Amino acid sequence: MKARLLAAALALSAATTAPAQTPDLRAPLPMDTDAAAVAKRVAMVRKGAAQGPFRPDWDSLRAYRTPEWFRDAKFGIFIHWGVYSVPAFGNEWYSRNMYVPGNAAYRHHVETYGPPDKFGYKDFIPMFRAEKFDPAAWVALFADAGARYVVPVAEHCDGFAMYASDLTRWDAADMGPRRDVTGEIARAARARGLHFGLSSHRAEHWWWYHKGRTFASDVGDPANAGLYGPAAPTGLPADKADGWPDSDLLQNWSPPDRAFLDDWTARTSELIDKYRPELIYLDWWTSAPGFEPLMRDAAAYYYNRSAAWKAPGIIAYKGSQFAEGSALFDIERGKTDALKLTPWQSDTSVSIKSWGYTQGDSYRTPESLVADLIDIVSKNGNLLLNVGPKADGTIPDEIAAVLRGMGGWLKVNGEAIYGTRPFLYFGEGPTKSGHVRQAGQFSEGKLTAFTPADIRFTTRDGRLYAMGLARPADGAVLVKTLFTGTPYLTRPIARIELLGHGEVPWRQTPEGLRVTLPPAGADAMPYALRISFGAD
């Protein structure tokens, strides 16, 4: 008897003093998702991808053509709004950075809210009430700015869906605002005659919260798996794991597992079917290993569905995940420095430091954004301009002022932008606006200010528009491309008008077309000339 008691005591002692097992940080956390519902949607996508004018192979998908509405629209509004607007610190990556010891967001979080095991990102959700959110007022502002389409982020990398999802309870319809934010914006946009698209950054969620598993935080709590999982490692060396992705880095990331890839397919198809977007914007990490078959399936499914709705859709992408000609190429915070024969899009933000709202951010000026819009349109592109609303649903006054400034210019000069097509040559001048290595991606910070010598062209209804990106102080304009006998014109110039003013003096010389503008006064905005032609 004593021997058995001694053995039991020794066993208990060993059990209580043995070190706890170290969790395997290489294994993804389980996701709190209904596997049957996901499987049903995946099967639906594969069936839909095989039925219709498109098939899930690149040769078939290259039959895609950009819809005319997009080519005519030229200007859209992007919206980054979510739980990250509550802390409003640093940038929209707060949800990840608050779990990275040493990061400024981590230090801010601990000092302001406490350690992440006591107050995690999930605890911001009840504070995200959106009590002043008025989608009709938002869309009225966007329309007044001159935008022709609206693209909210339906799900950012943080994993909180800003729509009414049947696949997760961690969404804006069930928590926080308790409203179908994406659906309400869609209805408001369409009621105002604007086209509607949406964006998904779900792919990044595979690894988003992994750092939160390396120390005491709420990320590893199974009760939060629906928000934080899978929290898988990136697979990159430590010195590269926090870097901004380029094509080389993306090819070396740890590929997502089958469960996550199926979850991505299911959520993407849910967005397509519930909201019928005319544009879907996919973020960087769909270029990562494992996603290529999903790109083909999702594209074929979406193109077939939108063809059946008689509203052909657009997929905008930024990496190398789509074969050229099968979708719309997008350049983030940058531009190309050449005329592209196929339509493309540039996305940037009114705010300089962050896409989402943060306190103490800096903002672009209407003048600089109008100049960017002109530059982009002259090269066959569209501008998708981002705004970051506050957590209560209001748009910061600084952003609203910029949008109204752009709208004022477009009300006068819009005919040189909307519905136009490129000229034989996009423009002239010394200022470059691209970066060869990244195809223009993230080249925005490298730009210098435009000069009066920077001129851009568009065409519409038999007229040519020449737009100056900076107005000369003395009113003297020289358009070198349109010199006497230029091969770019097939008919003689009959009249030149400054939009918003009327006819202006001009003469063609061997050096170029010389135009005299009236005094600009305090107006520093770009200008637009309408050039009309006579008979051959």
Solvent accessible surface area in square Angstrom, and as a share of the most:
residue,aa,sasa,rsa
1,M,148,0.66
2,K,176,0.74
3,A,77,0.60
4,R,161,0.59
5,L,106,0.53
6,L,112,0.56
7,A,59,0.45
8,A,61,0.47
9,A,56,0.44
10,L,113,0.56
11,A,64,0.50
12,L,119,0.59
13,S,56,0.36
14,A,61,0.47
15,A,74,0.57
16,T,99,0.57
17,T,103,0.60
18,A,61,0.47
19,P,126,0.79
20,A,97,0.75
21,Q,175,0.78
22,T,122,0.71
23,P,91,0.57
24,D,72,0.37
25,L,54,0.27
26,R,192,0.70
27,A,44,0.34
28,P,51,0.32
29,L,34,0.17
30,P,99,0.62
31,M,41,0.18
32,D,78,0.40
33,T,33,0.19
34,D,84,0.43
35,A,80,0.62
36,A,74,0.58
37,A,31,0.24
38,V,13,0.08
39,A,60,0.47
40,K,145,0.61
41,R,43,0.16
42,V,10,0.06
43,A,61,0.48
44,M,74,0.33
45,V,2,0.01
46,R,129,0.47
47,K,128,0.54
48,G,14,0.14
49,A,1,0.01
50,A,52,0.40
51,Q,107,0.48
52,G,38,0.37
53,P,98,0.61
54,F,30,0.12
55,R,104,0.38
56,P,36,0.23
57,D,62,0.32
58,W,50,0.17
59,D,116,0.60
60,S,27,0.17
61,L,0,0.00
62,R,107,0.39
63,A,62,0.48
64,Y,13,0.05
65,R,176,0.64
66,T,19,0.11
67,P,15,0.10
68,E,102,0.46
69,W,43,0.15
70,F,0,0.00
71,R,54,0.20
72,D,57,0.29
73,A,4,0.03
74,K,4,0.02
75,F,0,0.00
76,G,0,0.00
77,I,0,0.00
78,F,3,0.01
79,I,2,0.01
80,H,6,0.03
81,W,7,0.02
82,G,2,0.02
83,V,0,0.00
84,Y,5,0.02
85,S,3,0.02
86,V,26,0.15
87,P,6,0.04
88,A,5,0.04
89,F,62,0.26
90,G,43,0.42
91,N,52,0.27
92,E,12,0.05
93,W,34,0.12
94,Y,1,0.01
95,S,0,0.00
96,R,10,0.04
97,N,20,0.10
98,M,0,0.00
99,Y,1,0.00
100,V,17,0.10
101,P,72,0.45
102,G,55,0.53
103,N,47,0.24
104,A,49,0.38
105,A,5,0.04
106,Y,48,0.18
107,R,124,0.45
108,H,45,0.20
109,H,0,0.00
110,V,55,0.31
111,E,146,0.65
112,T,76,0.44
113,Y,60,0.23
114,G,16,0.15
115,P,60,0.38
116,P,2,0.01
117,D,64,0.33
118,K,155,0.66
119,F,44,0.18
120,G,0,0.00
121,Y,0,0.00
122,K,54,0.23
123,D,42,0.22
124,F,0,0.00
125,I,6,0.03
126,P,94,0.59
127,M,78,0.35
128,F,0,0.00
129,R,146,0.53
130,A,1,0.01
131,E,105,0.47
132,K,125,0.53
133,F,8,0.04
134,D,67,0.35
135,P,18,0.11
136,A,64,0.50
137,A,53,0.41
138,W,10,0.03
139,V,2,0.01
140,A,36,0.28
141,L,19,0.10
142,F,0,0.00
143,A,27,0.21
144,D,55,0.28
145,A,0,0.00
146,G,11,0.10
147,A,2,0.02
148,R,99,0.36
149,Y,1,0.00
150,V,0,0.00
151,V,0,0.00
152,P,5,0.03
153,V,5,0.03
154,A,0,0.00
155,E,2,0.01
156,H,7,0.03
157,C,2,0.01
158,D,2,0.01
159,G,0,0.00
160,F,2,0.01
161,A,0,0.00
162,M,7,0.03
163,Y,1,0.00
164,A,29,0.23
165,S,11,0.07
166,D,110,0.57
167,L,11,0.05
168,T,12,0.07
169,R,120,0.44
170,W,15,0.05
171,D,0,0.00
172,A,0,0.00
173,A,32,0.25
174,D,66,0.34
175,M,32,0.14
176,G,19,0.19
177,P,14,0.09
178,R,164,0.60
179,R,75,0.27
180,D,33,0.17
181,V,4,0.02
182,T,0,0.00
183,G,1,0.01
184,E,33,0.15
185,I,3,0.01
186,A,4,0.03
187,R,148,0.54
188,A,15,0.12
189,A,0,0.00
190,R,97,0.35
191,A,93,0.72
192,R,128,0.47
193,G,62,0.60
194,L,14,0.07
195,H,54,0.24
196,F,1,0.00
197,G,0,0.00
198,L,1,0.01
199,S,0,0.00
200,S,7,0.04
201,H,10,0.05
202,R,4,0.01
203,A,3,0.03
204,E,0,0.00
205,H,0,0.00
206,W,16,0.06
207,W,8,0.03
208,W,1,0.00
209,Y,1,0.00
210,H,25,0.11
211,K,54,0.23
212,G,1,0.01
213,R,33,0.12
214,T,71,0.41
215,F,58,0.24
216,A,70,0.54
217,S,21,0.14
218,D,12,0.06
219,V,1,0.00
220,G,43,0.41
221,D,67,0.35
222,P,115,0.73
223,A,66,0.51
224,N,8,0.04
225,A,10,0.08
226,G,7,0.07
227,L,0,0.00
228,Y,0,0.00
229,G,1,0.01
230,P,3,0.02
231,A,0,0.00
232,A,1,0.01
233,P,31,0.20
234,T,15,0.08
235,G,50,0.48
236,L,21,0.10
237,P,82,0.52
238,A,96,0.74
239,D,118,0.61
240,K,96,0.41
241,A,12,0.09
242,D,79,0.41
243,G,33,0.32
244,W,112,0.39
245,P,3,0.02
246,D,26,0.13
247,S,68,0.44
248,D,97,0.50
249,L,29,0.14
250,L,2,0.01
251,Q,98,0.44
252,N,100,0.51
253,W,9,0.03
254,S,36,0.23
255,P,79,0.50
256,P,13,0.08
257,D,56,0.29
258,R,127,0.46
259,A,61,0.47
260,F,0,0.00
261,L,10,0.05
262,D,30,0.16
263,D,2,0.01
264,W,2,0.01
265,T,13,0.08
266,A,0,0.00
267,R,7,0.02
268,T,8,0.05
269,S,2,0.01
270,E,1,0.00
271,L,5,0.02
272,I,2,0.01
273,D,30,0.16
274,K,79,0.34
275,Y,17,0.06
276,R,125,0.45
277,P,2,0.01
278,E,25,0.11
279,L,1,0.00
280,I,5,0.02
281,Y,2,0.01
282,L,3,0.02
283,D,12,0.06
284,W,11,0.04
285,W,7,0.02
286,T,3,0.02
287,S,11,0.07
288,A,9,0.07
289,P,36,0.23
290,G,34,0.33
291,F,2,0.01
292,E,75,0.34
293,P,61,0.38
294,L,9,0.05
295,M,0,0.00
296,R,61,0.22
297,D,30,0.16
298,A,9,0.07
299,A,0,0.00
300,A,0,0.00
301,Y,4,0.01
302,Y,1,0.00
303,Y,6,0.02
304,N,11,0.05
305,R,81,0.29
306,S,0,0.00
307,A,38,0.30
308,A,76,0.59
309,W,43,0.15
310,K,178,0.76
311,A,38,0.29
312,P,75,0.47
313,G,2,0.02
314,I,0,0.00
315,I,3,0.02
316,A,0,0.00
317,Y,12,0.05
318,K,7,0.03
319,G,18,0.18
320,S,76,0.49
321,Q,11,0.05
322,F,11,0.05
323,A,17,0.13
324,E,148,0.66
325,G,32,0.31
326,S,0,0.00
327,A,10,0.08
328,L,2,0.01
329,F,45,0.19
330,D,0,0.00
331,I,2,0.01
332,E,9,0.04
333,R,33,0.12
334,G,3,0.03
335,K,8,0.03
336,T,22,0.13
337,D,49,0.25
338,A,52,0.41
339,L,50,0.25
340,K,57,0.24
341,L,168,0.83
342,T,82,0.48
343,P,25,0.16
344,W,0,0.00
345,Q,0,0.00
346,S,2,0.02
347,D,1,0.00
348,T,4,0.03
349,S,0,0.00
350,V,0,0.00
351,S,5,0.03
352,I,85,0.43
353,K,126,0.53
354,S,1,0.01
355,W,20,0.07
356,G,1,0.01
357,Y,39,0.15
358,T,6,0.03
359,Q,131,0.58
360,G,68,0.65
361,D,17,0.09
362,S,47,0.30
363,Y,50,0.19
364,R,38,0.14
365,T,68,0.39
366,P,29,0.18
367,E,64,0.29
368,S,39,0.25
369,L,0,0.00
370,V,0,0.00
371,A,5,0.04
372,D,8,0.04
373,L,0,0.00
374,I,0,0.00
375,D,0,0.00
376,I,2,0.01
377,V,1,0.01
378,S,0,0.00
379,K,0,0.00
380,N,8,0.04
381,G,0,0.00
382,N,4,0.02
383,L,1,0.00
384,L,0,0.00
385,L,0,0.00
386,N,0,0.00
387,V,0,0.00
388,G,1,0.01
389,P,0,0.00
390,K,73,0.31
391,A,21,0.16
392,D,32,0.17
393,G,1,0.01
394,T,47,0.27
395,I,22,0.11
396,P,3,0.02
397,D,120,0.62
398,E,93,0.42
399,I,2,0.01
400,A,9,0.07
401,A,63,0.49
402,V,10,0.05
403,L,0,0.00
404,R,135,0.49
405,G,28,0.27
406,M,0,0.00
407,G,0,0.00
408,G,37,0.36
409,W,17,0.06
410,L,7,0.04
411,K,140,0.59
412,V,76,0.44
413,N,9,0.05
414,G,7,0.07
415,E,51,0.23
416,A,0,0.00
417,I,0,0.00
418,Y,24,0.09
419,G,26,0.25
420,T,0,0.00
421,R,60,0.22
422,P,32,0.20
423,F,21,0.09
424,L,128,0.64
425,Y,88,0.33
426,F,31,0.13
427,G,0,0.00
428,E,25,0.11
429,G,37,0.35
430,P,86,0.54
431,T,12,0.07
432,K,140,0.59
433,S,0,0.00
434,G,29,0.28
435,H,66,0.29
436,V,150,0.86
437,R,164,0.60
438,Q,41,0.18
439,A,55,0.43
440,G,1,0.01
441,Q,6,0.03
442,F,56,0.23
443,S,2,0.01
444,E,37,0.17
445,G,79,0.76
446,K,119,0.50
447,L,49,0.25
448,T,101,0.59
449,A,88,0.68
450,F,33,0.14
451,T,48,0.28
452,P,66,0.41
453,A,53,0.41
454,D,0,0.00
455,I,1,0.01
456,R,3,0.01
457,F,0,0.00
458,T,0,0.00
459,T,36,0.21
460,R,84,0.31
461,D,126,0.65
462,G,50,0.49
463,R,90,0.33
464,L,2,0.01
465,Y,4,0.01
466,A,1,0.01
467,M,0,0.00
468,G,0,0.00
469,L,8,0.04
470,A,23,0.18
471,R,47,0.17
472,P,13,0.08
473,A,119,0.92
474,D,116,0.60
475,G,5,0.05
476,A,64,0.50
477,V,8,0.04
478,L,52,0.26
479,V,0,0.00
480,K,128,0.54
481,T,12,0.07
482,L,0,0.00
483,F,70,0.29
484,T,77,0.44
485,G,70,0.68
486,T,9,0.05
487,P,106,0.66
488,Y,75,0.28
489,L,31,0.15
490,T,126,0.73
491,R,87,0.32
492,P,77,0.48
493,I,16,0.08
494,A,56,0.43
495,R,84,0.31
496,I,0,0.00
497,E,27,0.12
498,L,10,0.05
499,L,16,0.08
500,G,73,0.70
501,H,110,0.49
502,G,28,0.27
503,E,117,0.52
504,V,9,0.05
505,P,91,0.57
506,W,83,0.29
507,R,146,0.53
508,Q,62,0.27
509,T,11,0.07
510,P,110,0.69
511,E,98,0.44
512,G,0,0.00
513,L,0,0.00
514,R,88,0.32
515,V,3,0.02
516,T,75,0.44
517,L,8,0.04
518,P,33,0.21
519,P,130,0.82
520,A,33,0.26
521,G,75,0.72
522,A,113,0.87
523,D,70,0.36
524,A,67,0.52
525,M,26,0.11
526,P,6,0.04
527,Y,6,0.02
528,A,0,0.00
529,L,1,0.00
530,R,41,0.15
531,I,0,0.00
532,S,10,0.07
533,F,38,0.16
534,G,24,0.23
535,A,89,0.69
536,D,147,0.76
